[in-house]
Structures are given as C-alpha cells and as structure tokens.
Amino acid sequence: MTTRTVHLAVYDTYADWETGHTTAHLTQNGFTVRTVGPTTDPVVTMGGIRIQPDLALSELDPQDSALFILTGAHLWDSGDDLAPFAAKAREFLDAGVPVAAICGATAGIAREGLLDDRAHTSAAPFYLDATGYKGGAHYLDTDAVTDRDLITAGPTEPVAFAREVFALLKVYEGEKLDAWYRLFHDSDAAAFAVLNS
C-alpha cells in the first residue's frame, strides 16, 4: 500500500452512523480520512450534520487512495444523483484499489454492475433485485462480505463493515481483529485486554 489515506464519500442524506467505527479506528491507527463530496459545497447528513467535503468527486484519483468508502443515503433510492459515486467505485476497482459499500450504496454499485459476479450482501435480496442487477446468485445472507477488493454490508451492520475494512487494510489482524469485533459487536469486556495487549 503506497498511501495511508482513505476517502469517505459524503453527500446529502448520508447515513451518519454507518461509518463511525470505521473512520474512528482507521484514524487512530495511522490513516488519514478525507471526505469527498459531489462538489466541495457543504452537504447535510441524515442526522442533520453539516460536512464540508475536502475534495470534489472529480478530483479523486484512485492512485491517491487506500480505500473508497460509500455509505447509505436516501439519495441512492430516489434517483441518479449518486450514480457518479458508483462509477468512481468502478474506476477504483479497475485500478486495483478497494471499495467498501454499506446500506443503500450497495444498490448504487449493483446498478453499476459491480455485484454481478462478486459475492456480496446488502439489506435484503429483494432490495438489490429491484435494481435490475444480475448478481442475485452471488448474494449471501450474512453481516458483511469481502470479495476481490469489494466490501459490502447491510444497514444494520456498521461493526461488521468496519471489521472487513480493518482486515482488508491490515489495521487489526488475527486475535486483535477478533477481539475488536467481540468488544464492539458483542460487548465482550474480556476482549478489551486482548485488543490493548
């Protein structure tokens, strides 16, 4: 990996809660998180938080990134406003740079054809079926999936989503990765000692 910069897509109705674990622990482990908006104009999240993007989508080059993160948003299901983000995800994968998509973003990348031949998950099979994609046979009913540099997760799995990101970027490995997940997903206090050993 030549860069320790991760790019987080932000847009109006961005689902605030879906990437909190991911970005907080990446930052605490030596990564820089930069936000990418449709432009550099402020966006407002689903929770009403105003975010000033660090750069516009048109400025984002996969070679400057370790990972592109796409979160859910109402906009994924209400038109094509976010289609350029899915197209950028294709550009990343074509360049061999990982992408992580959660919740509604999985529908966006399904429309882009990125799930047609990869194992993946989402909110439910019928949610992705509504996109007209061709990847239904590769759908897995599980918390989160990684297949060939693409991570997918459903809307209720921000911790499992983070775990997949950490495994892919080698933030935590082996026992520590398992301990991190047990602590934040299962509230297993015994995992704290392992994680901080």
C-alpha positions as CSV (number, residue, x, y, z in Angstrom):
1,M,0.0,0.0,0.0
2,T,1.5,3.3,-1.1
3,T,-0.9,5.6,0.7
4,R,-2.4,5.7,4.2
5,T,-5.3,7.9,3.0
6,V,-8.9,6.6,2.9
7,H,-11.6,8.5,1.1
8,L,-15.1,8.7,2.5
9,A,-17.9,9.7,0.2
10,V,-20.3,12.3,1.7
11,Y,-23.5,13.6,0.2
12,D,-26.9,14.9,1.3
13,T,-28.8,12.3,3.4
14,Y,-25.5,10.4,4.2
15,A,-26.2,7.9,6.9
16,D,-24.1,9.2,9.8
17,W,-23.9,6.0,11.9
18,E,-22.7,3.6,9.3
19,T,-19.0,4.5,9.2
20,G,-18.3,5.9,12.7
21,H,-16.4,2.8,13.9
22,T,-14.6,2.5,10.6
23,T,-13.3,6.1,10.4
24,A,-12.5,6.5,14.1
25,H,-10.4,3.4,14.3
26,L,-8.7,4.0,10.9
27,T,-7.7,7.5,12.1
28,Q,-6.4,6.1,15.5
29,N,-4.3,3.6,13.6
30,G,-2.3,5.9,11.3
31,F,-4.7,6.5,8.4
32,T,-6.0,9.9,7.2
33,V,-9.7,10.1,6.3
34,R,-10.6,12.7,3.6
35,T,-14.2,13.4,2.7
36,V,-15.3,13.5,-0.9
37,G,-18.5,15.3,-2.0
38,P,-20.2,15.8,-5.3
39,T,-18.5,19.2,-5.2
40,T,-16.8,21.0,-2.3
41,D,-20.1,22.6,-1.3
42,P,-21.3,21.5,2.2
43,V,-23.6,18.5,2.5
44,V,-26.1,17.7,5.2
45,T,-26.2,14.2,6.6
46,M,-29.4,12.2,7.6
47,G,-28.7,13.3,11.2
48,G,-28.6,17.0,10.2
49,I,-24.8,17.3,10.5
50,R,-23.2,19.7,8.0
51,I,-20.0,18.5,6.4
52,Q,-17.6,20.5,4.2
53,P,-16.0,18.0,1.8
54,D,-12.2,18.0,1.5
55,L,-12.4,17.5,-2.3
56,A,-14.9,17.0,-5.1
57,L,-15.5,13.6,-6.7
58,S,-14.0,14.8,-9.9
59,E,-10.7,15.4,-8.1
60,L,-10.4,11.9,-6.7
61,D,-7.8,9.7,-8.2
62,P,-7.7,6.0,-7.1
63,Q,-3.9,6.1,-7.0
64,D,-4.1,8.6,-4.1
65,S,-6.2,6.3,-2.0
66,A,-6.1,3.1,0.0
67,L,-9.9,2.7,0.1
68,F,-13.1,4.4,-1.1
69,I,-16.0,4.2,1.3
70,L,-19.6,4.6,0.2
71,T,-22.4,4.9,2.8
72,G,-26.1,4.7,2.6
73,A,-28.2,7.7,1.8
74,H,-31.8,8.3,0.8
75,L,-30.4,9.7,-2.5
76,W,-29.4,6.2,-3.6
77,D,-33.0,5.2,-3.9
78,S,-34.6,8.4,-5.2
79,G,-32.8,9.0,-8.5
80,D,-29.4,9.0,-10.2
81,D,-27.8,11.9,-8.2
82,L,-25.2,9.5,-6.7
83,A,-24.5,7.4,-9.8
84,P,-21.2,9.2,-10.3
85,F,-20.0,7.8,-7.0
86,A,-20.8,4.3,-8.2
87,A,-18.9,5.0,-11.4
88,K,-16.0,6.2,-9.4
89,A,-16.2,2.9,-7.4
90,R,-15.8,1.0,-10.7
91,E,-12.8,3.2,-11.5
92,F,-11.2,2.3,-8.1
93,L,-11.8,-1.4,-8.6
94,D,-10.4,-1.3,-12.2
95,A,-7.3,0.3,-10.7
96,G,-7.0,-2.4,-8.1
97,V,-7.9,-0.1,-5.2
98,P,-10.5,-1.4,-2.7
99,V,-14.1,-0.1,-2.3
100,A,-16.4,-0.6,0.7
101,A,-20.1,0.0,0.4
102,I,-22.8,-0.3,3.0
103,C,-26.6,0.0,3.0
104,G,-28.0,2.0,0.1
105,A,-24.6,2.3,-1.6
106,T,-24.8,-1.5,-2.3
107,A,-27.8,-0.7,-4.6
108,G,-25.8,2.0,-6.3
109,I,-22.9,-0.3,-7.1
110,A,-25.4,-3.0,-8.1
111,R,-26.8,-0.7,-10.7
112,E,-23.2,0.0,-11.8
113,G,-22.8,-3.8,-12.4
114,L,-20.2,-4.2,-9.7
115,L,-22.1,-7.0,-7.9
116,D,-22.9,-9.1,-11.0
117,D,-20.0,-11.5,-10.5
118,R,-18.9,-11.0,-6.9
119,A,-20.1,-12.4,-3.6
120,H,-21.9,-9.7,-1.7
121,T,-24.6,-8.8,0.8
122,S,-27.0,-5.9,1.5
123,A,-30.2,-5.1,3.4
124,A,-32.1,-8.0,1.7
125,P,-32.0,-9.8,-1.6
126,F,-35.2,-8.1,-2.8
127,Y,-33.7,-4.7,-2.2
128,L,-30.9,-5.4,-4.7
129,D,-33.2,-7.3,-7.1
130,A,-35.2,-4.0,-7.5
131,T,-32.1,-2.5,-9.1
132,G,-32.3,-5.0,-12.0
133,Y,-28.8,-6.3,-11.4
134,K,-27.6,-9.7,-12.5
135,G,-25.8,-10.8,-9.3
136,G,-28.6,-12.4,-7.3
137,A,-26.9,-15.8,-7.4
138,H,-24.0,-14.3,-5.6
139,Y,-26.0,-12.8,-2.7
140,L,-25.0,-14.0,0.8
141,D,-27.3,-13.6,3.8
142,T,-24.6,-12.5,6.2
143,D,-23.4,-9.4,8.0
144,A,-20.6,-8.3,5.7
145,V,-18.8,-9.8,2.7
146,T,-15.4,-9.1,1.0
147,D,-14.8,-10.4,-2.5
148,R,-11.9,-9.2,-4.7
149,D,-11.3,-5.8,-3.1
150,L,-15.1,-5.0,-2.6
151,I,-16.7,-5.0,0.8
152,T,-20.5,-4.9,1.2
153,A,-22.7,-4.8,4.3
154,G,-26.3,-4.2,5.2
155,P,-27.6,-1.1,7.1
156,T,-27.6,-2.7,10.5
157,E,-24.0,-3.9,10.4
158,P,-21.6,-1.0,10.8
159,V,-19.4,-3.0,13.2
160,A,-19.1,-6.0,10.8
161,F,-18.5,-3.5,8.0
162,A,-15.6,-2.0,10.0
163,R,-14.2,-5.4,10.7
164,E,-14.0,-6.2,7.0
165,V,-12.2,-2.8,6.3
166,F,-9.7,-3.4,9.1
167,A,-9.0,-6.9,7.8
168,L,-8.5,-5.7,4.3
169,L,-6.2,-2.8,5.3
170,K,-4.5,-4.9,8.0
171,V,-5.4,-2.4,10.7
172,Y,-6.1,-5.3,13.0
173,E,-5.3,-9.0,12.3
174,G,-5.9,-12.4,13.9
175,E,-6.6,-12.3,17.6
176,K,-6.8,-8.5,17.7
177,L,-9.3,-8.3,14.9
178,D,-11.4,-10.9,16.6
179,A,-11.1,-9.1,19.9
180,W,-12.1,-5.7,18.3
181,Y,-15.2,-7.3,16.9
182,R,-16.1,-9.1,20.1
183,L,-15.7,-5.8,22.1
184,F,-17.7,-3.6,19.8
185,H,-20.3,-6.1,18.5
186,D,-20.8,-8.4,21.4
187,S,-19.8,-6.0,24.3
188,D,-17.4,-8.7,25.5
189,A,-15.3,-6.9,28.1
190,A,-12.7,-9.7,28.1
191,A,-11.8,-8.7,24.5
192,F,-10.5,-5.3,25.7
193,A,-7.4,-6.8,27.3
194,V,-6.6,-8.7,24.1
195,L,-7.1,-5.6,21.9
196,N,-4.9,-3.5,24.1
197,S,-2.1,-6.0,24.7
